[in-house]
């Protein structure tokens, strides 16, 4: 999961520590990068999975991917459109713990917190596109305001390690050990593997690996394995309509259909059969084109205006 092939380099513009763009996305496997990423859904739905949670984002929702946090996406339905803001962590140099922070996003759709973050991100992107006098400074100011807003909510959770476990530095031995274990799980997830099997393959103890998962990844071996199997199953449910749910459940490593259905509903909020219906690729090309940039920018302007109007209402 966390290997050289899944590490991305975010290309920030010259002399700017923020990058924003409008995007439509399909299935993106688990990957990570050093940037802090904020996603604002403008249209459609998207399944977002990180090492800490799984969520389905709908129009108006905001999702977060933290610095060096594994995350992946899967399309739900025919199409989607989103605004993505990526922030270089050096912009928050005043907070020495920033790269190790993990913020919690309120789960309620359209919550006040999500609306405010969405409006901030929209304003940031509009300034970046319009490039009026002093625009670069304005863009970075918007980014800092977003981060400050998140910090004021609850400060987030700071990971215990003095180094981020997913930072691919050669000297980070703890991170390297965890990455090797995760890579082994990715290669053998469809088999009945145990934590002891992973430990034996790397000549270490199961207790040591269990502590690594708890302290560094903030999850357990069993949950990590289950989430990986569910991601693979969801992909096959969408792309292999003639394969039964039972066959897919067994192929990805679940011991029986009951365990699979229970785990799937817990993570996706629906049954495998309903997921297959909602996430199936369209049988015919959609009549509705992906919105143009002008339409997207109008939608962002409306989002900012609506939020300002709501704030000014007594």
One Martini backbone bead per residue (centre of mass of N, CA, C, O) as a GRO file, in nm:
protein
  314
    1UNK     BB    1   0.059   0.060  -0.024
    2UNK     BB    2   0.337   0.195   0.094
    3UNK     BB    3   0.512   0.293  -0.177
    4UNK     BB    4   0.683   0.423  -0.432
    5UNK     BB    5   0.430   0.383  -0.633
    6UNK     BB    6   0.233   0.565  -0.411
    7UNK     BB    7   0.407   0.823  -0.443
    8UNK     BB    8   0.358   1.170  -0.459
    9UNK     BB    9   0.424   1.469  -0.650
   10UNK     BB   10   0.353   1.794  -0.584
   11UNK     BB   11   0.306   2.059  -0.827
   12UNK     BB   12   0.393   2.350  -0.745
   13UNK     BB   13   0.400   2.656  -0.797
   14UNK     BB   14   0.592   2.907  -0.839
   15UNK     BB   15   0.607   3.070  -0.541
   16UNK     BB   16   0.385   2.849  -0.434
   17UNK     BB   17   0.191   2.676  -0.157
   18UNK     BB   18  -0.056   2.646  -0.367
   19UNK     BB   19  -0.317   2.422  -0.500
   20UNK     BB   20  -0.575   2.447  -0.759
   21UNK     BB   21  -0.859   2.238  -0.882
   22UNK     BB   22  -1.055   2.098  -1.124
   23UNK     BB   23  -1.238   1.776  -1.093
   24UNK     BB   24  -1.246   1.439  -1.219
   25UNK     BB   25  -1.310   1.115  -1.066
   26UNK     BB   26  -1.232   0.792  -1.004
   27UNK     BB   27  -1.015   0.543  -0.960
   28UNK     BB   28  -0.798   0.559  -0.669
   29UNK     BB   29  -0.553   0.442  -0.523
   30UNK     BB   30  -0.357   0.403  -0.276
   31UNK     BB   31  -0.204   0.706  -0.152
   32UNK     BB   32   0.063   0.963  -0.123
   33UNK     BB   33   0.148   1.290   0.027
   34UNK     BB   34   0.277   1.598   0.157
   35UNK     BB   35   0.006   1.718   0.127
   36UNK     BB   36  -0.267   1.912   0.198
   37UNK     BB   37  -0.609   1.797   0.146
   38UNK     BB   38  -0.901   1.944  -0.020
   39UNK     BB   39  -1.247   1.846  -0.073
   40UNK     BB   40  -1.505   1.973  -0.299
   41UNK     BB   41  -1.824   1.898  -0.369
   42UNK     BB   42  -2.022   1.980  -0.666
   43UNK     BB   43  -2.074   1.682  -0.795
   44UNK     BB   44  -2.193   1.412  -0.689
   45UNK     BB   45  -2.003   1.114  -0.597
   46UNK     BB   46  -1.765   0.993  -0.334
   47UNK     BB   47  -1.525   0.761  -0.236
   48UNK     BB   48  -1.348   0.793   0.078
   49UNK     BB   49  -1.023   0.665   0.175
   50UNK     BB   50  -0.852   0.601   0.473
   51UNK     BB   51  -0.669   0.496   0.754
   52UNK     BB   52  -0.937   0.605   0.942
   53UNK     BB   53  -1.163   0.625   0.703
   54UNK     BB   54  -1.502   0.619   0.562
   55UNK     BB   55  -1.656   0.799   0.278
   56UNK     BB   56  -1.938   0.971   0.139
   57UNK     BB   57  -1.939   1.217  -0.102
   58UNK     BB   58  -2.136   1.499  -0.148
   59UNK     BB   59  -2.284   1.764  -0.224
   60UNK     BB   60  -2.095   1.994  -0.012
   61UNK     BB   61  -1.875   1.824   0.072
   62UNK     BB   62  -1.587   1.754   0.289
   63UNK     BB   63  -1.250   1.646   0.239
   64UNK     BB   64  -0.961   1.479   0.391
   65UNK     BB   65  -0.594   1.485   0.334
   66UNK     BB   66  -0.316   1.427   0.489
   67UNK     BB   67  -0.006   1.424   0.558
   68UNK     BB   68   0.095   1.120   0.471
   69UNK     BB   69  -0.195   1.000   0.385
   70UNK     BB   70  -0.364   0.742   0.306
   71UNK     BB   71  -0.552   0.748  -0.012
   72UNK     BB   72  -0.877   0.693  -0.173
   73UNK     BB   73  -1.092   0.637  -0.469
   74UNK     BB   74  -1.451   0.616  -0.568
   75UNK     BB   75  -1.689   0.601  -0.783
   76UNK     BB   76  -2.037   0.731  -0.774
   77UNK     BB   77  -2.166   0.682  -1.048
   78UNK     BB   78  -2.124   0.867  -1.334
   79UNK     BB   79  -2.040   1.156  -1.198
   80UNK     BB   80  -1.803   1.427  -1.119
   81UNK     BB   81  -1.725   1.725  -0.914
   82UNK     BB   82  -1.431   1.914  -0.804
   83UNK     BB   83  -1.247   2.073  -0.547
   84UNK     BB   84  -0.889   2.114  -0.519
   85UNK     BB   85  -0.674   2.153  -0.229
   86UNK     BB   86  -0.320   2.215  -0.203
   87UNK     BB   87  -0.085   2.211   0.078
   88UNK     BB   88   0.201   2.324   0.191
   89UNK     BB   89   0.335   2.265   0.506
   90UNK     BB   90   0.531   2.519   0.519
   91UNK     BB   91   0.301   2.731   0.573
   92UNK     BB   92   0.292   2.591   0.886
   93UNK     BB   93   0.563   2.658   1.058
   94UNK     BB   94   0.434   2.754   1.337
   95UNK     BB   95   0.349   2.442   1.334
   96UNK     BB   96   0.530   2.169   1.432
   97UNK     BB   97   0.266   1.952   1.412
   98UNK     BB   98   0.114   1.954   1.138
   99UNK     BB   99   0.205   1.681   0.986
  100UNK     BB  100   0.064   1.515   1.252
  101UNK     BB  101  -0.217   1.600   1.191
  102UNK     BB  102  -0.573   1.506   1.267
  103UNK     BB  103  -0.871   1.586   1.140
  104UNK     BB  104  -1.214   1.627   1.213
  105UNK     BB  105  -1.503   1.566   1.026
  106UNK     BB  106  -1.808   1.638   1.012
  107UNK     BB  107  -2.063   1.413   0.913
  108UNK     BB  108  -2.266   1.616   0.855
  109UNK     BB  109  -2.433   1.723   0.606
  110UNK     BB  110  -2.382   2.054   0.559
  111UNK     BB  111  -2.224   2.173   0.766
  112UNK     BB  112  -2.092   2.456   0.889
  113UNK     BB  113  -1.800   2.369   0.853
  114UNK     BB  114  -1.818   2.280   0.556
  115UNK     BB  115  -1.923   2.547   0.439
  116UNK     BB  116  -1.681   2.722   0.523
  117UNK     BB  117  -1.460   2.562   0.378
  118UNK     BB  118  -1.584   2.580   0.095
  119UNK     BB  119  -1.576   2.890   0.074
  120UNK     BB  120  -1.271   2.923   0.107
  121UNK     BB  121  -1.190   2.748  -0.136
  122UNK     BB  122  -1.343   2.910  -0.349
  123UNK     BB  123  -1.197   3.179  -0.306
  124UNK     BB  124  -0.916   3.077  -0.368
  125UNK     BB  125  -0.969   2.986  -0.663
  126UNK     BB  126  -1.072   3.252  -0.777
  127UNK     BB  127  -0.809   3.410  -0.724
  128UNK     BB  128  -0.625   3.220  -0.894
  129UNK     BB  129  -0.775   3.274  -1.166
  130UNK     BB  130  -0.789   3.596  -1.175
  131UNK     BB  131  -0.524   3.745  -1.093
  132UNK     BB  132  -0.495   3.977  -0.921
  133UNK     BB  133  -0.370   4.192  -0.729
  134UNK     BB  134  -0.211   3.990  -0.498
  135UNK     BB  135  -0.308   3.686  -0.531
  136UNK     BB  136  -0.093   3.504  -0.395
  137UNK     BB  137  -0.134   3.615  -0.110
  138UNK     BB  138  -0.434   3.547  -0.094
  139UNK     BB  139  -0.413   3.242  -0.126
  140UNK     BB  140  -0.236   3.190   0.127
  141UNK     BB  141  -0.436   3.320   0.323
  142UNK     BB  142  -0.664   3.121   0.280
  143UNK     BB  143  -0.507   2.870   0.370
  144UNK     BB  144  -0.449   2.968   0.660
  145UNK     BB  145  -0.745   3.001   0.743
  146UNK     BB  146  -0.823   2.707   0.716
  147UNK     BB  147  -0.619   2.595   0.921
  148UNK     BB  148  -0.709   2.775   1.158
  149UNK     BB  149  -0.997   2.671   1.169
  150UNK     BB  150  -0.927   2.377   1.239
  151UNK     BB  151  -0.765   2.438   1.498
  152UNK     BB  152  -1.009   2.579   1.655
  153UNK     BB  153  -1.192   2.340   1.694
  154UNK     BB  154  -0.957   2.092   1.823
  155UNK     BB  155  -0.652   2.043   1.688
  156UNK     BB  156  -0.657   1.761   1.676
  157UNK     BB  157  -0.447   1.485   1.610
  158UNK     BB  158  -0.135   1.382   1.735
  159UNK     BB  159   0.105   1.205   1.653
  160UNK     BB  160   0.341   1.034   1.840
  161UNK     BB  161   0.551   1.052   1.646
  162UNK     BB  162   0.829   1.245   1.554
  163UNK     BB  163   0.762   1.093   1.294
  164UNK     BB  164   0.628   1.030   1.007
  165UNK     BB  165   0.551   0.708   0.903
  166UNK     BB  166   0.512   0.795   0.578
  167UNK     BB  167   0.776   0.919   0.547
  168UNK     BB  168   1.017   0.859   0.282
  169UNK     BB  169   1.262   0.815   0.474
  170UNK     BB  170   1.541   0.629   0.512
  171UNK     BB  171   1.568   0.682   0.839
  172UNK     BB  172   1.275   0.559   0.880
  173UNK     BB  173   1.239   0.260   1.029
  174UNK     BB  174   0.948   0.245   1.118
  175UNK     BB  175   0.821   0.315   0.846
  176UNK     BB  176   0.952   0.083   0.687
  177UNK     BB  177   0.825  -0.152   0.847
  178UNK     BB  178   0.531  -0.078   0.788
  179UNK     BB  179   0.546  -0.081   0.480
  180UNK     BB  180   0.626  -0.379   0.451
  181UNK     BB  181   0.375  -0.491   0.584
  182UNK     BB  182   0.168  -0.361   0.390
  183UNK     BB  183   0.273  -0.484   0.129
  184UNK     BB  184   0.218  -0.776   0.211
  185UNK     BB  185  -0.088  -0.744   0.241
  186UNK     BB  186  -0.147  -0.655  -0.048
  187UNK     BB  187  -0.028  -0.931  -0.174
  188UNK     BB  188  -0.226  -1.121   0.059
  189UNK     BB  189  -0.537  -1.044   0.115
  190UNK     BB  190  -0.677  -1.315  -0.028
  191UNK     BB  191  -0.566  -1.448   0.221
  192UNK     BB  192  -0.538  -1.631   0.535
  193UNK     BB  193  -0.405  -1.398   0.712
  194UNK     BB  194  -0.183  -1.304   0.971
  195UNK     BB  195   0.013  -1.137   1.183
  196UNK     BB  196   0.213  -1.374   1.206
  197UNK     BB  197   0.277  -1.394   0.903
  198UNK     BB  198   0.399  -1.114   0.872
  199UNK     BB  199   0.619  -1.141   1.086
  200UNK     BB  200   0.764  -1.390   0.965
  201UNK     BB  201   0.837  -1.250   0.687
  202UNK     BB  202   1.012  -1.018   0.881
  203UNK     BB  203   1.147  -1.112   1.144
  204UNK     BB  204   0.920  -1.066   1.367
  205UNK     BB  205   0.677  -0.958   1.585
  206UNK     BB  206   0.346  -0.935   1.648
  207UNK     BB  207   0.356  -0.725   1.876
  208UNK     BB  208   0.517  -0.512   1.724
  209UNK     BB  209   0.316  -0.470   1.488
  210UNK     BB  210   0.074  -0.392   1.661
  211UNK     BB  211   0.205  -0.136   1.774
  212UNK     BB  212   0.249   0.006   1.505
  213UNK     BB  213  -0.044   0.029   1.418
  214UNK     BB  214  -0.143   0.186   1.667
  215UNK     BB  215   0.080   0.427   1.684
  216UNK     BB  216   0.108   0.502   1.365
  217UNK     BB  217  -0.183   0.426   1.208
  218UNK     BB  218  -0.439   0.417   1.395
  219UNK     BB  219  -0.467   0.098   1.384
  220UNK     BB  220  -0.531  -0.226   1.276
  221UNK     BB  221  -0.470  -0.507   1.117
  222UNK     BB  222  -0.767  -0.600   1.074
  223UNK     BB  223  -0.872  -0.331   0.960
  224UNK     BB  224  -0.680  -0.296   0.727
  225UNK     BB  225  -0.755  -0.559   0.583
  226UNK     BB  226  -1.060  -0.507   0.554
  227UNK     BB  227  -1.041  -0.245   0.389
  228UNK     BB  228  -0.890  -0.363   0.151
  229UNK     BB  229  -1.104  -0.576   0.076
  230UNK     BB  230  -1.334  -0.372   0.028
  231UNK     BB  231  -1.209  -0.215  -0.203
  232UNK     BB  232  -1.184  -0.456  -0.394
  233UNK     BB  233  -1.484  -0.533  -0.389
  234UNK     BB  234  -1.607  -0.268  -0.494
  235UNK     BB  235  -1.467  -0.277  -0.767
  236UNK     BB  236  -1.593  -0.552  -0.861
  237UNK     BB  237  -1.892  -0.483  -0.833
  238UNK     BB  238  -1.878  -0.266  -1.060
  239UNK     BB  239  -1.698  -0.433  -1.298
  240UNK     BB  240  -1.851  -0.735  -1.217
  241UNK     BB  241  -2.177  -0.813  -1.269
  242UNK     BB  242  -2.155  -1.149  -1.306
  243UNK     BB  243  -2.050  -1.160  -1.025
  244UNK     BB  244  -2.096  -1.269  -0.732
  245UNK     BB  245  -2.095  -1.174  -0.412
  246UNK     BB  246  -1.979  -1.432  -0.295
  247UNK     BB  247  -1.729  -1.458  -0.477
  248UNK     BB  248  -1.600  -1.189  -0.398
  249UNK     BB  249  -1.580  -1.236  -0.095
  250UNK     BB  250  -1.390  -1.484  -0.121
  251UNK     BB  251  -1.163  -1.363  -0.306
  252UNK     BB  252  -1.085  -1.126  -0.078
  253UNK     BB  253  -1.104  -1.311   0.219
  254UNK     BB  254  -1.371  -1.387   0.320
  255UNK     BB  255  -1.524  -1.645   0.502
  256UNK     BB  256  -1.816  -1.503   0.457
  257UNK     BB  257  -2.109  -1.338   0.380
  258UNK     BB  258  -2.172  -1.216   0.658
  259UNK     BB  259  -1.905  -1.070   0.708
  260UNK     BB  260  -1.916  -0.899   0.453
  261UNK     BB  261  -2.187  -0.749   0.491
  262UNK     BB  262  -2.117  -0.618   0.761
  263UNK     BB  263  -1.858  -0.464   0.671
  264UNK     BB  264  -1.981  -0.309   0.433
  265UNK     BB  265  -2.201  -0.151   0.585
  266UNK     BB  266  -2.009  -0.009   0.786
  267UNK     BB  267  -1.843   0.147   0.555
  268UNK     BB  268  -2.085   0.225   0.324
  269UNK     BB  269  -2.401   0.219   0.427
  270UNK     BB  270  -2.447  -0.052   0.256
  271UNK     BB  271  -2.504  -0.285   0.036
  272UNK     BB  272  -2.358  -0.457  -0.213
  273UNK     BB  273  -2.602  -0.444  -0.406
  274UNK     BB  274  -2.654  -0.137  -0.388
  275UNK     BB  275  -2.375  -0.051  -0.474
  276UNK     BB  276  -2.380  -0.177  -0.755
  277UNK     BB  277  -2.612   0.001  -0.860
  278UNK     BB  278  -2.488   0.294  -0.797
  279UNK     BB  279  -2.178   0.223  -0.927
  280UNK     BB  280  -2.244   0.165  -1.201
  281UNK     BB  281  -2.175   0.181  -1.508
  282UNK     BB  282  -2.282   0.314  -1.779
  283UNK     BB  283  -2.441   0.186  -2.062
  284UNK     BB  284  -2.448   0.486  -2.150
  285UNK     BB  285  -2.374   0.774  -2.241
  286UNK     BB  286  -2.394   1.068  -2.120
  287UNK     BB  287  -2.587   1.360  -2.184
  288UNK     BB  288  -2.409   1.497  -1.962
  289UNK     BB  289  -2.177   1.711  -1.936
  290UNK     BB  290  -1.910   1.826  -1.816
  291UNK     BB  291  -1.847   2.094  -1.667
  292UNK     BB  292  -1.735   2.383  -1.715
  293UNK     BB  293  -1.542   2.622  -1.588
  294UNK     BB  294  -1.760   2.838  -1.585
  295UNK     BB  295  -1.967   2.674  -1.425
  296UNK     BB  296  -1.787   2.625  -1.182
  297UNK     BB  297  -1.734   2.922  -1.107
  298UNK     BB  298  -2.028   2.990  -1.058
  299UNK     BB  299  -2.063   2.786  -0.827
  300UNK     BB  300  -1.851   2.913  -0.642
  301UNK     BB  301  -1.977   3.194  -0.624
  302UNK     BB  302  -2.242   3.095  -0.499
  303UNK     BB  303  -2.117   2.970  -0.246
  304UNK     BB  304  -2.003   3.232  -0.129
  305UNK     BB  305  -2.265   3.399  -0.129
  306UNK     BB  306  -2.432   3.210   0.054
  307UNK     BB  307  -2.246   3.227   0.300
  308UNK     BB  308  -2.258   3.532   0.343
  309UNK     BB  309  -2.565   3.545   0.381
  310UNK     BB  310  -2.578   3.358   0.629
  311UNK     BB  311  -2.391   3.538   0.814
  312UNK     BB  312  -2.581   3.806   0.790
  313UNK     BB  313  -2.797   3.657   0.932
  314UNK     BB  314  -2.962   3.690   1.240
   0.00000   0.00000   0.00000
